Each structure stands twice: as C-alpha cells, then as structure tokens.
C-alpha cells in the first residue's frame, strides 16, 4: 500500500526539498500552500497541490482528506509552513505579532489536530522548527517565541498521542539557504546588515563544526527517518539539523 504524507508549505524552500524527498521515497504527497509554484511537476502523479492557508483549521482537514482519499490512510503530516522576519521589540505591532504566531504556531497546532484525528497507530507528525526554538537572538523575539511554543506543542502531544500509537517530533535546522531566508536576511533589522552572503559565510566559518551549513535535502533525510519504522522509539524530541552549530 502506498504511503501518504501532507506537507504544508511544500511548494518552496525547505518544503520543496521535503516534497521531493518523500516523493522520491514513494510517498503520495499532498502539498498545502497559498500559491501554486508547479510543485506537482516534481513528481507527476505522486504530488498533489491544494491551495490552503495554515491558519485555517478546515484547510488542514481538507489536506488530510485528500491524502486519505488517495491512499486509504495518512502516514505522516509535516507542519513546515512558516514565516520569519527579524524585528526589534519596539517595532512589533499587533499585526506582526498575529501574523507570526498564527502562521508558525497556530498553523502547526491545527495541523497536529487534523493529523491526530485521522492517523492510525504508526502515524508520525513532524514539526519543522528551528534552532531559534532553543536559544534567543536579538531582534528575533517573536520568531523565537513561536518556535519555543512549537517545542512545547511537540513535547505535550508526544505524551498525549503516544498511547494512540502516534509519534510527534520537531526538526530544528539552522540557517538554510532558501529564497525565504534570503528575503528575511535582506530586511532592515536582520543580522546580515545588508550583506546576506557575507553573513552566511561568516556564520558558517565561525559556527559549523563540519564546515558547511545544512541543506533542504539534509532536512528531508531526517524527516524521512522520523516518519519511518526505524524511528519507532523516537517521539517528543526536537532534533537539530545544524552541522554542529549547537551541540547538545
């Protein structure tokens, strides 16, 4: 029987890498996102795009229904969609607060709820978090708060869903060169100070134990493992994919 996975924000950046990784592994992939970037072309017949907004509980339910209708069950659900922008506290207004929390935390919560309602024992939920879930940085309070919240969500649901045979973990990448990251680094209050390339190179040289930054493919490999039976003893964890930036 073909396995299925839902990936929110699976049409660009890390999400696109996840979509390719799971499609290559034989999964039927349902991608939920606000805009279509021809993601179905990654693996025609194996990937389905559905326009959705992670802030809507019903949209998550529709993604689950699409996966179950195709394969008969939901094997994995990946809450990947997210929003990142540096901004000092004095520049944070209610609109920015709501956008960050609604996208990053509320969106993940609704995804977990929809997945848990449909999954059978053996199902796996994966939250794409960040190293920002483990340490605070300047001008990043809202993003860090949303990702620290994702850690609590992951740990709590591991205890709640474990008796039902459902595992949940978070993956915490460090800076991964994507279109979204580069856009965020271009913003006024980012640590790149107007030069994202120099910032990434300096960060890599100063922090990465193995001399490189991780890639979307690295995150995809970790998620495939966490969704597999080989990870049947792993739940409630927030696992770094960071090339040794924050050894733990």
N, C-alpha and C positions, 0 to 999 in steps of 0.2 A: 504494500500500500504506500502510495506517495505521501510524504510528509508535507505539512504546510507551515508557513510562518507569516506573520504580519510584521511589517517594518514601517513605523511611522517616520516620515521624513526620509524615506528610502530612495528619493529621486536625485539627491545631490550630496556632495561631500562624503563624510563617513557613511551616511546612509546608503549612498550609491554603491560604495565598496561592500557594504553588508548585503545588499541585494544581489550583487554579482557572486559573492562568496556562497550564499545559500542556494542560488540558482545553479551554480556550478556543482554543488553538492547534491543536487537532485530534488531540492525542495520546490514546491509550488509557493511562489512569493506574492503576497498581496501588499502593495505599496500604497500607503495613505499619505497624501501631501496636498498642499494648496494649489500647486501648479504642476502641470504635466511637462516633463522635460524629455519625453520619448523614452522613458525608463523601460518600457516594455521591449524595446529593441535590444536590451542587454541579453535577453533570452526569450525569444518569441515563443509563446505558448506556455512558458513557465512563470512569467511575471505578468501580473495584472495591476494596473494603476486605477485607483479610485480617488477622486477629488474629495478631500476631507480636511477638517480643522481639528487639531488635537484638543482644543479647548471644549469641544462638544462631546459629551458622553455618548450621544446617539451615533455620532460618526465612528467612534471606536467599535460600537456594537455592529455597525454595518460592515466594518472591515473583518471582524470575526466571522460574521455570517457568510461573507464571500469565501473565506478560507474553508469553512466547514462545508459549504455547499459544493465546493470543488472536490475535496478530498475525504470528506466524512468526519474529519476531526481537526482540531487545532493543536499543533505540536509545540509551537514556540511563538512568543509575542515579544517584539523588541521595541521598547519606547526610546526612539532615537531622536525624534524631532526636538529641536531646542533653539534657544535664542541667546546670543552672547553679545554683550557690549560693556565696555568699561565706562563708569561714570562716578564721580565723587559724590558723597552723600548730599552735599548742598545743591547738586544738580538733579537729584532724583525727585520726580514728582509722582503723583498717584498713577498717571497713565503709564509711566515707565515701570513702576512697581508692579502694576497689574499685568502688563504685557509679559514681564519676565516670569512672574510666579505662575500666571495662568498657562503659559506655554511650557515651561520647564517642569513645574511640579504638579499643577492640576492636570496637565496633559498626561503625565506619567501615571497619575493616580487613576484617571478614567481608563487608561489602557490596561492597567493591572486589574481593575474591577471587571472590565469586559472580558479579559482573557480568563480570569479565575472562574467566571460563570460558565464558561464553555469547555474548559480543559478537563481532560480525563487524567487519572494518575499517570505520571511520567511526563507531564507537560512542564515547560520551562518558560519563565518570564525573565527577560534581561533588560535592565535599565542602563542606557548609555549615559553615564555620569561624567565625571571629570576629576582631575587631580584637585580642582577647586573645591571638591567635596571634602577634602582632608586638610586644607590649610587656607587661611585667608590671605588675600593680597590687596594692596592699595587700589582704590578706585574700583573695586570689584565686589562690594558688599552684597549687592542684590543677586548677582550670579552665584556667588559662594553660598548665600543663604538658600537659594533654590536647590543647589546641588547637595548641601548638607541635609536639606529636607528629604532629598531623594535617598540618602543613606538611611535615614530613619524609616522611610517608607519601605525600603528593601528589607531591613532587619525585622521590622514588625510583621510584614507579610510573610516572611520566611517562617516565622513561628505560627502564624495563623493558617497558612495554606499548606504547611508541611504535612499535617495529618491527612490532607486530601491527596497527597502524593504529588503536589506541585512545588517545584523549586523556583526560587527567585534570587537573582544575583545582579549586581551592578558592575559595570566595567568603567574604569577611570583612566581615560587617556590623558596624556599631556598634550601640548601643542601639536596639532596635526595640520599640515599644510593643505587647507581646503579653501575654496572660494569664500566660504562664510568666515573663516578665521582671518583671511587676508583683509576682508572688508572690515571686520571688527578692529584689526590692528591699525587700520587707516583712520579710525575715529580719534577725536580730539584728545581724549584722556587715556588712551591706551599706553602701555609701557613701551611701545615701539617708537614713540616720539617722532613720528613722521617717516620712519625708515623700517618697515616690516622685515625686509630681507636681512638687514644688519642685525636687527633684534633677534630674529630666529637663529642666525648663525652664532651670535654671541651666547644665546641661551644654550644652544647645542654644545658649544665648546666648553662652557662653564659647568654644565649640569648633567649631561648624558653619560652614564657610566660606560656605555658601549660605543660612544662616538657618533651616534645618529639619533634623530627623532623618529618616533614610530610613524607608521603609515596606516591608512584606512584598511589595507589588507591585513595588517597585524591585528587590528580590532576585529575584523571579520573572522580570522582564525580563532581568536579567543572566544567569540560568540558561538561559533560552530561547536567548539569543545563544550562550552557551558550548556548548549542545547542537547548534547549527546548523552547517551547512556554512560559514557566514560566519566561523566561528571556527576554521577548519581549521588555522590556523597557530599556535593558542594552546594550549599544554599546559605543565603543571608550574608554573603560576602561582597565586599567592594574591592575588586581586583585591579591593581594598577597595570596599565599597558603604557609604560613610560620610559623604557630603555634605561631604567635605573636612576631616574631623576630623584625619586623619593623612596629609597629602600625601606622596607618595613618587615 
